[in-house]
Structure formats: C-alpha cells, structure tokens
C-alpha cells in the first residue's frame, strides 16, 4: 500500500510540473511517452495473470508514470491543448492506473 500512496503523490507532482514547465508543442508527446512507458512496464505483470510465470509488477515505476501521465493529460486538456497525442497518451496511461485502482480496492476489501 505504501507504493500506491507514495507513487500517487509523486505522480501528481510530476504531472503538475510537466503541465507547468513543458512547452505546449511538446506536451502531447510527453503525455503519450509517459503513458507508453507506464504501459510497457505493467504489461509483463498483466500477461503473468493469464499465463503463470515469474514476471513482477513494478509499482514503483508504473504508478508515478501512470498518474503523472493522466494529470499532465488532464492539464493539457484544461489548457485547451487537445491533440491526438494527448488523448492517446491519456488512454495509454489510464490502463496501468485503472489496474492499480482495482488492485488497491481489492487490497482494502480483502487484505492478506
């Protein structure tokens, strides 16, 4: 649970800094890159659910990148910067984020 809380705080800070300091013509690519990297790091774990293997989730990487991507994407949309890169990055970044939300709800309901 500590990774989820700490990663969320780091991701919010990262996303706010990206929206504030990254130029608008690069912002869409940064959002898309963050979402792609977060998805790449969580894919081995998602595949391990379907096929038994020793792949690990990496919450220390995927949570801050996913949250940062979504916060930066929402900030870009609020600044009226609505390109396909921003929307695609938001979609990519929301996949790991939704996984960790479901994981944390399960951990709260059924702790082990």
Phi, psi and omega per residue, in radians:
X1 nan -0.504 -3.126
X2 -1.137 -0.597 3.097
X3 -1.148 -0.641 -3.105
X4 -1.198 -0.809 -3.132
X5 -1.193 -0.864 3.141
X6 -1.124 -0.721 3.126
X7 -1.147 -0.621 3.100
X8 -1.144 -0.760 3.118
X9 -1.120 -0.761 3.104
X10 -1.115 -0.705 3.130
X11 -1.132 -0.699 3.105
X12 -1.111 -0.777 3.110
X13 -1.093 -0.771 3.126
X14 -1.063 -0.801 3.138
X15 -1.113 -0.701 3.120
X16 -1.167 -0.680 3.104
X17 -1.177 -0.654 3.118
X18 -1.117 -0.798 -3.133
X19 -1.109 -0.636 -3.073
X20 -1.343 -0.677 -2.957
X21 -1.917 -0.238 3.135
X22 -1.502 2.332 3.122
X23 -1.073 2.655 -3.026
X24 -1.141 -0.549 -3.128
X25 -1.283 -0.227 3.125
X26 -1.884 -0.245 -3.011
X27 -1.042 -0.720 -3.141
X28 -1.100 -0.704 3.129
X29 -1.208 -0.618 3.107
X30 -1.161 -0.754 3.113
X31 -1.085 -0.780 3.134
X32 -1.143 -0.676 3.114
X33 -1.145 -0.744 3.099
X34 -1.081 -0.756 3.125
X35 -1.131 -0.697 -3.140
X36 -1.165 -0.738 -3.140
X37 -1.168 -0.714 3.102
X38 -1.093 -0.714 3.128
X39 -1.194 -0.686 3.123
X40 -1.098 -0.698 -3.122
X41 -1.283 -0.376 -3.139
X42 -1.694 -0.267 -3.114
X43 -1.015 -0.753 3.106
X44 -1.032 -0.626 3.102
X45 -1.234 -0.651 3.103
X46 -1.199 -0.626 3.082
X47 -1.220 -0.587 -3.139
X48 -1.158 -0.399 3.061
X49 -1.171 -0.706 -3.103
X50 -1.435 -0.679 -3.120
X51 -2.063 2.037 -3.110
X52 -1.029 2.137 3.100
X53 -2.730 -3.111 -3.108
X54 -1.730 0.392 3.139
X55 -1.216 2.530 -3.107
X56 -1.944 2.608 2.939
X57 -1.382 2.661 3.080
X58 -2.119 1.431 -3.098
X59 -1.166 -0.487 -3.118
X60 -1.179 -0.334 -3.141
X61 -1.840 -0.814 -2.989
X62 -1.284 -0.575 -3.114
X63 -1.189 -0.913 3.125
X64 -1.104 -0.652 3.140
X65 -1.206 -0.723 3.119
X66 -1.141 -0.802 3.128
X67 -1.161 -0.737 3.102
X68 -1.079 -0.689 3.109
X69 -1.114 -0.811 -3.112
X70 -1.185 -0.721 3.120
X71 -1.138 -0.758 3.120
X72 -1.159 -0.669 3.107
X73 -1.148 -0.732 3.095
X74 -1.153 -0.673 3.081
X75 -1.119 -0.666 3.100
X76 -1.147 -0.724 3.124
X77 -1.150 -0.679 3.114
X78 -1.165 -0.466 3.090
X79 -1.529 0.266 -3.141
X80 1.062 0.606 3.043
X81 -1.926 1.594 -2.994
X82 -2.043 1.247 3.098
X83 -1.670 2.977 3.141
X84 -1.153 -0.505 3.118
X85 -1.123 -0.697 3.139
X86 -1.153 -0.817 -3.120
X87 -1.151 -0.719 3.125
X88 -1.171 -0.697 3.085
X89 -1.122 -0.689 3.072
X90 -1.092 -0.696 3.119
X91 -1.161 -0.757 3.123
X92 -1.131 -0.751 -3.105
X93 -1.269 -0.407 -3.127
X94 -1.348 -0.362 3.140
X95 -1.126 -0.944 3.083
X96 -1.125 -0.604 -3.127
X97 -1.137 -0.754 3.104
X98 -1.157 -0.611 3.071
X99 -1.078 -0.816 -3.101
X100 -1.234 -0.512 3.040
X101 -1.138 -0.800 3.105
X102 -1.116 -0.677 3.113
X103 -1.099 -0.769 -3.117
X104 -1.222 -0.619 3.059
X105 -1.117 -0.734 3.090
X106 -1.116 -0.645 3.131
X107 -1.207 -0.609 3.105
X108 -1.243 -0.747 -3.109
X109 -1.278 -0.698 -3.075
X110 -2.256 1.287 3.140
X111 -1.199 2.629 3.103
X112 -2.183 nan nan
